[in-house]
């Protein structure tokens, strides 16, 4: 599984595909204090990005990949 779910944290690992989006959304709907760790994420399908945008969930750690980090920070951090 590309998303590892802990008590109140989801760890994104490697490639996060479209197949993860529905389960991710369901998990977030039941975790109001959730945080997301993107440190091990290499690729994020737009469906999962939409879930992140809609939920406004806290990001605990950004991707190590500099390009992905810069892109996601621009999109996900409030202005």
C-alpha angles and dihedrals in degrees: 000000000000094000116056111202120211127176096288102350135076118204114206111212125193113312117013106201134196088261090071097056101084095046090045092052092048091050093049093050088061096043111064092173096045124145128197126221110203096169094112096038117119100171134014122199112226091243089065091044088056090053090051092048095047095046097045087211119178117261110223096183134010126222118280089224103094096213095048091044093052092047095047094044089054092051102037105037116088116247 
